[in-house]
């Protein structure tokens, strides 16, 4: 009964577990779509993809390591509950990304389809995680903190950070690749900005 009941403004552990699986599967699938089309995205996931392409390293490992410093901020500003949830979500995404890379093969006819699909998958996955009190680390932690404290939409904060990622990407990838990737990232953050609002959804 403990796992199936909770105050009306909180999720049960079962609900959190199912949401974490749902959100991370969607984002992990988005990563596979991006990699199949040689595209990137923003935030720490984007930096991880850039480094994985550049150095030939595992996306899952790079993503996990780049997130470690952000947990200090999360503990200090967001509390242990949020930090633990985020750590678990990041670890699960890293594991699922590695697993999918072994079993999932995708072919996409045009990068526009990849950008659209990845943006929708990742945006939806992040929304699920946000609404269950977690992020996928990195700038998402800062974005949620600023939204809670100042009202500045998390999607706009993330989009601002993404601008820096894509400036770096222009120095490393063909312009067409970066532009399609940017379109997908804009779509992702628009979905978050429109749908993640405390005045519409308050459960944690």
C-alpha positions in Angstrom: 0.0 0.0 0.0 2.9 2.4 0.7 3.9 2.4 -3.0 0.4 2.8 -4.3 -0.7 5.8 -2.2 0.7 9.3 -1.7 -0.5 12.8 -0.9 -2.5 14.4 -3.8 0.5 16.7 -4.7 3.1 13.9 -4.7 3.6 10.8 -6.9 3.9 7.3 -5.5 7.2 5.4 -5.9 5.6 3.2 -8.5 4.5 6.2 -10.5 8.0 7.7 -10.3 9.6 4.4 -11.4 7.2 4.1 -14.4 7.8 7.7 -15.3 11.5 7.4 -15.1 11.4 4.4 -17.4 9.1 6.1 -19.9 11.0 9.4 -19.9 14.5 7.8 -20.3 13.4 5.4 -23.0 12.0 8.2 -25.0 15.1 10.3 -24.7 17.4 7.3 -25.3 15.4 6.6 -28.5 15.9 10.3 -29.5 19.6 9.9 -29.1 19.6 6.9 -31.4 17.6 8.9 -34.0 20.2 11.7 -33.8 23.1 9.4 -34.1 21.6 7.6 -37.1 21.4 11.0 -38.9 24.7 12.3 -37.5 22.8 15.1 -35.8 23.4 16.7 -32.4 21.2 18.4 -29.8 21.6 21.0 -27.1 22.4 20.9 -23.4 24.7 18.3 -21.8 23.4 15.7 -24.1 24.5 17.8 -27.1 28.0 18.3 -25.6 28.1 14.5 -25.0 27.2 13.7 -28.6 29.8 16.2 -29.9 32.5 14.6 -27.7 31.4 11.1 -28.6 31.6 11.9 -32.4 34.9 13.8 -31.9 36.7 11.3 -29.7 34.9 8.1 -30.5 33.8 7.6 -26.9 30.6 6.1 -25.6 27.8 8.6 -25.4 26.4 7.0 -22.3 29.8 7.3 -20.4 30.5 10.9 -21.5 26.9 11.9 -20.6 27.2 10.4 -17.2 30.6 12.0 -16.4 29.7 15.5 -17.6 26.7 15.5 -15.3 28.7 14.8 -12.1 29.6 18.4 -11.3 26.0 19.6 -11.5 24.9 17.3 -8.7 26.7 19.6 -6.2 24.5 22.5 -7.3 21.5 20.2 -7.2 22.2 19.1 -3.6 22.7 22.7 -2.4 19.8 24.3 -4.2 17.2 21.6 -5.0 17.7 19.2 -2.1 18.6 15.5 -1.8 15.3 14.1 -3.1 15.5 16.0 -6.4 19.2 15.1 -6.7 18.8 11.4 -6.1 15.9 11.3 -8.6 18.0 13.1 -11.2 21.0 10.9 -10.6 18.9 7.8 -11.1 17.4 9.2 -14.3 20.8 10.0 -15.7 22.2 6.6 -14.8 19.2 4.9 -16.4 19.5 7.0 -19.6 23.2 6.2 -19.9 22.5 2.5 -19.5 19.5 2.5 -22.0 21.6 4.5 -24.5 24.3 1.8 -24.4 21.7 -1.0 -24.6 19.9 0.5 -27.6 23.1 1.1 -29.5 23.6 -2.6 -29.5 20.0 -3.6 -30.5 18.5 -0.7 -32.4 19.3 0.1 -36.1 17.7 3.1 -37.7 17.7 4.5 -41.3 16.3 7.9 -41.9 15.8 9.3 -45.4 16.3 13.0 -44.5 17.8 14.9 -41.5 14.6 16.9 -41.2 12.7 13.8 -40.2 15.4 12.9 -37.7 15.4 16.4 -36.2 11.6 16.5 -35.9 11.3 13.0 -34.4 14.2 13.5 -32.0 12.9 16.8 -30.8 9.4 15.4 -30.1 10.7 12.3 -28.4 13.2 14.1 -26.2 10.9 16.9 -25.3 8.2 14.5 -24.3 10.6 12.4 -22.3 12.0 15.4 -20.5 8.4 16.6 -19.7 7.7 13.3 -18.1 10.8 13.5 -15.9 10.2 17.1 -15.0 6.7 16.4 -13.8 8.1 13.7 -11.5 10.7 15.9 -9.8 13.8 14.9 -11.9 15.8 16.1 -14.8 18.6 14.6 -17.0 21.1 16.7 -15.1 23.3 19.5 -16.5 21.6 22.7 -17.4 18.2 21.2 -16.8 18.9 21.5 -13.1 19.6 25.2 -13.4 16.6 25.7 -15.7 14.2 24.1 -13.2 15.7 26.1 -10.3 15.4 29.4 -12.1 11.8 28.6 -13.1 10.8 27.7 -9.6 12.5 30.8 -8.1 12.0 33.5 -10.8 9.3 32.2 -13.1 11.6 32.2 -16.1 10.5 29.3 -18.3 12.8 26.3 -18.2 12.6 25.9 -21.9 13.9 29.4 -22.6 16.8 28.9 -20.2 17.8 25.6 -21.9 17.5 27.3 -25.3 19.9 30.0 -24.3 22.5 27.4 -23.2 21.9 25.5 -26.4 23.0 28.6 -28.4 26.5 28.1 -27.0 26.5 24.4 -27.9 25.6 25.1 -31.4 28.2 27.8 -31.8 30.7 25.1 -31.0 29.0 22.7 -33.3 29.4 25.1 -36.3 33.2 24.9 -35.8 33.1 21.1 -36.0 30.3 20.0 -38.3 28.8 21.0 -41.7 26.4 23.9 -41.5 23.5 21.8 -42.8 24.0 19.3 -40.0 24.1 22.0 -37.4 21.0 23.8 -38.8 18.8 20.7 -38.8 20.1 19.9 -35.3 19.2 23.4 -34.1 15.7 23.0 -35.5 15.2 19.9 -33.5 16.5 21.5 -30.3 14.2 24.5 -30.8 11.2 22.2 -31.1 12.3 20.3 -28.0 12.5 23.5 -25.9 9.3 24.9 -27.3 7.5 21.8 -26.1 9.0 22.3 -22.6 8.3 26.0 -22.5 4.7 25.5 -23.5 3.9 22.5 -21.3 6.0 22.6 -18.2 4.3 25.3 -16.1 3.7 25.3 -12.3 0.3 26.9 -12.8 -0.9 23.9 -14.8 0.8 21.0 -13.0 2.1 21.0 -9.4 2.6 17.3 -8.4 6.2 16.2 -7.5 
